[in-house]
Amino acid sequence: MKLKISRETLMIWGLIFLFSVMMSMPFLLPHCSWMALVGFVPLLCAERLLTLTGRRHVWLYLYAAFVLWNAFTTFWVCNATVGGGIAAVLLNSLQMLVVFLLFRGSRRGFRGVLPYIFLAVAWIAWEKAYFGWDISWPWLVLGNAFARTPALVQWYDVTGTLGGSLWVWACNLGVFGLLVWLFDGEWFGRRLADGSWQGFSPKARIVYSASLVFLFFAPVTWSLCKWFSPACEPSETIDVLVAQPNIDPYHKFEAMTQTQQNDLLEELIKPELIDYRRSLERDSTWCGSASEPGLLVLAPETFTSDVTTNFLGASPTLNRFKSLLGGYPGVNMLLGASTYTRIESAVRPSLTSRQIADGLWYESHNSALMIDGSGRDEIFHKTKLVVAVEKLPYPVVFDPIDRELGGVMGRCIGQDEISLLHFRAADRSGIVHDIPLGCAVCYESVYGDYCRGYVLKGARALTVITNDAWWGDTPGYRQHLSYASLRAIETRRAIARCGNTGISGLIDSRGRIVEQGPWWQPATLRFQLPLSDDLTFFVTHGDITGRLCTFTFLLLLAAALVKFITDSRKHK
C-alpha cells in the first residue's frame, strides 16, 4: 500500500522545519542574527495553514516545531547529561507551546491583529517570568539571538535583552502580515473566517510598508551610530592575569590530585607574577598613574574543592596561594571553588543538607573567593544555579522524588542577595585602592537583570569565571561566551572572563571580544580591565520592556476572558 501525503501536509512540515533551522542559526553561527527577525514567519504561516485546513491536534505540530528548535540549538547539553539535555529540550518546548496555545485561545475573544499582539507580549512576559523561576533555562530568550553580532544591539543599554525579544516579534509579525496581504488571506483556496490582516487601502499599504522598513532598520542605525562613535578612554584600569589551566573535568579527580592541579596553576601564573614585580621595580616613575596599582589573577570556576566556608584557614589550596601572593604585594587572586559548610545538628537542618556522620551535616556551594597575601578572604556563593545539576528546585516537592532516585540532583545553596568582591592594593604613597567587582559564576552570566544588580551595588567592572568543558567542542561554550557580550552592553562594564578550558578573554563595554585565548589549551592572558562608574538607563531603571509586556499581557488576558464569558452567557 502506497502512503499518500497531501500537498498541504508537506507544506506544513516544510514550514515547521524551516522555522526550526532559521531560529537555530543565530545561536549556532556568527553573522546569522538577522534570521531571528524573520525566523518565526514560517511557524506563523504553518499555524495559519493548520487553522485554514481545519487540522486536528494542532498542538502536536507546534510542539514538534519547538522541540526541533530546542534540539538543534541546545543539543550539546546532552554531552554533560543525557537525561538533563532531553528534559531541557522537552520542558522548554512545552512552555513555548503553552504560550502559542494561549495565543490560539485568545482568538475566541479577539479578532484581527489583536491575537498576534497578545502572542508577542505573552511570549515576552513568559521570558520575563522565566528568569526568576526556580526551574529556569532562559538560554533561548529571543534577544540572545544577537549575542554574536553586538554591533546590532548597542541599544540594549536602554532596553535590556528583552528589548531584542520585542524587536524580533515586531519584525516577524510585520513580515507575516505583509505576506498575508500579498496572498489576500488565501491558502489553498481557503480563507480565515475573520478576514484578519486584510482590508488595507493603497495609502495604508504604503504606510505599512514604510513602517516595516523603519522597524527593521531604525534599531540597526541607532546601534551602528553607537558602535562607531569614538570611544572614551578609561580613566582607570586594573592589570589582569587570566589563568586557563585546561583541566578535563571528567577526569579531574582520577587523573590529578588537588595538589597537582595547584602545581599546574602555579606554573602558569608564576612567570607572569615575576614579570609583574620586575616591571614595577623598573618603573621608578610610577605613582598614581591612570592604571590602578596591583594585579588581579583570575582562576576558573570550581578550581578547588578543599574549602570549608566555616574553616577557611584549613584549606590547603587557599593557604598555598596566599603564601605565594605574600611575595607579590598588590596581587589579588579571584578563584572558583566547590565549597562546603559544616553543620552540627541532631536532626537534618534543611532539605538541601547531606549527612556526613551522626550529628554532622554539610551544605554545598559553588563559590568565588578573593584572596591576597595579607590573609584576607572574601567569598561569594553562586545564586543562579543550574537546575537539577546544582540545584534542587522546590525542595518540598522534589526532595522525596530525588531521595527515591538515590540523590542524583545537586543541592547547592546560593546567596539570597548579590554581594561584591573587592580588588585591593596600595600605591607607593600607601593609599589603599578598594575596587568593587561583580563576579558572575558560569550560568549567572545568562541573566541580564541579575548582573545589573552587581552594578547597582557599585561594581566598576565585571568578571566571569566558568567551566565550559562539560560540553566539549560544541556550540555551547561559544554561545555562553557570546552572552557575556550582552551583559557588557547592558551595563557598559568591561568583563574579564576566565574559563577552565576556554574561551577566556576581555570583553569591552560595547560587547567586543578584544582579547581571546585558545580553546582546550593551557594559557595565560594579560590585559588591562577598564573601570567605569557610569550607569546606563537599563541599570538605573531595570527591565522596563519586560514589565510593560507583562502588564499588557495581563490586561489583554483579562479582556479576552471577560469577552469569552460574556459571549458564552449570550449564547445560553
Secondary structure as GFF3:
##gff-version 3
##sequence-region A 1 572
A	DSSP	alpha_helix	7	28	.	.	.	ID=ss1
A	DSSP	three_ten_helix	33	37	.	.	.	ID=ss2
A	DSSP	alpha_helix	41	52	.	.	.	ID=ss3
A	DSSP	alpha_helix	58	74	.	.	.	ID=ss4
A	DSSP	three_ten_helix	75	79	.	.	.	ID=ss5
A	DSSP	alpha_helix	82	106	.	.	.	ID=ss6
A	DSSP	alpha_helix	114	130	.	.	.	ID=ss7
A	DSSP	three_ten_helix	138	140	.	.	.	ID=ss8
A	DSSP	three_ten_helix	142	146	.	.	.	ID=ss9
A	DSSP	three_ten_helix	150	152	.	.	.	ID=ss10
A	DSSP	alpha_helix	156	159	.	.	.	ID=ss11
A	DSSP	alpha_helix	161	182	.	.	.	ID=ss12
A	DSSP	beta_strand	186	187	.	.	.	ID=ss13
A	DSSP	beta_strand	190	191	.	.	.	ID=ss14
A	DSSP	alpha_helix	202	228	.	.	.	ID=ss15
A	DSSP	beta_strand	237	244	.	.	.	ID=ss16
A	DSSP	alpha_helix	252	255	.	.	.	ID=ss17
A	DSSP	alpha_helix	258	282	.	.	.	ID=ss18
A	DSSP	beta_strand	291	298	.	.	.	ID=ss19
A	DSSP	beta_strand	304	308	.	.	.	ID=ss20
A	DSSP	three_ten_helix	309	314	.	.	.	ID=ss21
A	DSSP	alpha_helix	316	325	.	.	.	ID=ss22
A	DSSP	beta_strand	331	344	.	.	.	ID=ss23
A	DSSP	beta_strand	354	357	.	.	.	ID=ss24
A	DSSP	beta_strand	360	372	.	.	.	ID=ss25
A	DSSP	beta_strand	377	381	.	.	.	ID=ss26
A	DSSP	alpha_helix	395	404	.	.	.	ID=ss27
A	DSSP	beta_strand	421	426	.	.	.	ID=ss28
A	DSSP	beta_strand	432	441	.	.	.	ID=ss29
A	DSSP	three_ten_helix	442	446	.	.	.	ID=ss30
A	DSSP	alpha_helix	448	456	.	.	.	ID=ss31
A	DSSP	beta_strand	462	466	.	.	.	ID=ss32
A	DSSP	three_ten_helix	468	471	.	.	.	ID=ss33
A	DSSP	alpha_helix	475	491	.	.	.	ID=ss34
A	DSSP	beta_strand	495	499	.	.	.	ID=ss35
A	DSSP	beta_strand	505	507	.	.	.	ID=ss36
A	DSSP	beta_strand	513	516	.	.	.	ID=ss37
A	DSSP	beta_strand	523	530	.	.	.	ID=ss38
A	DSSP	alpha_helix	537	541	.	.	.	ID=ss39
A	DSSP	alpha_helix	544	570	.	.	.	ID=ss40
###
